[in-house]
Amino acid sequence: MKERIPLEEGDYYLSEQGYKVFTEKYLLKRGYCCESGCRHCPYGYNAKTNTQN
């Protein structure tokens, strides 16, 4: 099981639909790419092509 990282201010915002959207800041703090196609992925993962840049 991966280490659970506590959420802090600036780690996410709520979308218009009410979903949590993680920021680049949080994703970098987490330290790895989950390959889910996150909107602000700092690791360059593209869910459409299943590749990282």
Wavefront OBJ file of the C-alpha trace (Angstrom):
o trace
v 0.000 0.000 0.000
v 1.280 3.464 -0.940
v 1.894 6.063 1.761
v -1.123 8.295 2.376
v -0.289 11.982 1.954
v -2.450 14.432 3.914
v -4.202 17.066 1.815
v -3.237 20.683 2.340
v -4.560 23.953 0.962
v -3.690 24.217 -2.727
v -3.505 20.450 -3.296
v -6.859 20.339 -5.094
v -9.829 22.383 -6.213
v -13.434 21.463 -6.918
v -14.563 21.201 -10.537
v -17.866 22.686 -11.667
v -19.338 19.192 -11.211
v -18.067 19.040 -7.604
v -15.176 16.603 -8.147
v -11.748 17.044 -6.512
v -9.126 17.915 -9.131
v -5.585 17.429 -7.859
v -3.085 20.173 -8.670
v 0.408 19.722 -10.066
v 1.714 20.675 -6.595
v -0.026 17.692 -4.990
v 0.901 15.254 -7.774
v 4.579 16.204 -7.435
v 4.361 15.828 -3.654
v 2.856 12.358 -4.160
v 5.969 11.476 -6.145
v 4.758 9.136 -8.886
v 2.455 8.943 -11.902
v -0.700 6.862 -11.385
v -1.316 6.673 -15.177
v -4.950 7.769 -14.768
v -4.669 10.775 -17.081
v -4.816 13.435 -14.360
v -5.667 16.889 -15.702
v -2.516 18.471 -14.200
v -0.094 15.537 -14.528
v 3.484 16.842 -14.139
v 4.918 13.539 -15.397
v 3.743 13.930 -18.989
v 1.397 10.933 -19.062
v -1.043 10.875 -21.974
v -4.026 8.580 -21.333
v -5.036 8.592 -25.010
v -1.725 7.139 -26.180
v -0.790 5.410 -22.895
v 2.672 7.016 -22.979
v 4.785 9.359 -20.858
v 6.820 12.177 -22.367
l 1 2 3 4 5 6 7 8 9 10 11 12 13 14 15 16 17 18 19 20 21 22 23 24 25 26 27 28 29 30 31 32 33 34 35 36 37 38 39 40 41 42 43 44 45 46 47 48 49 50 51 52 53
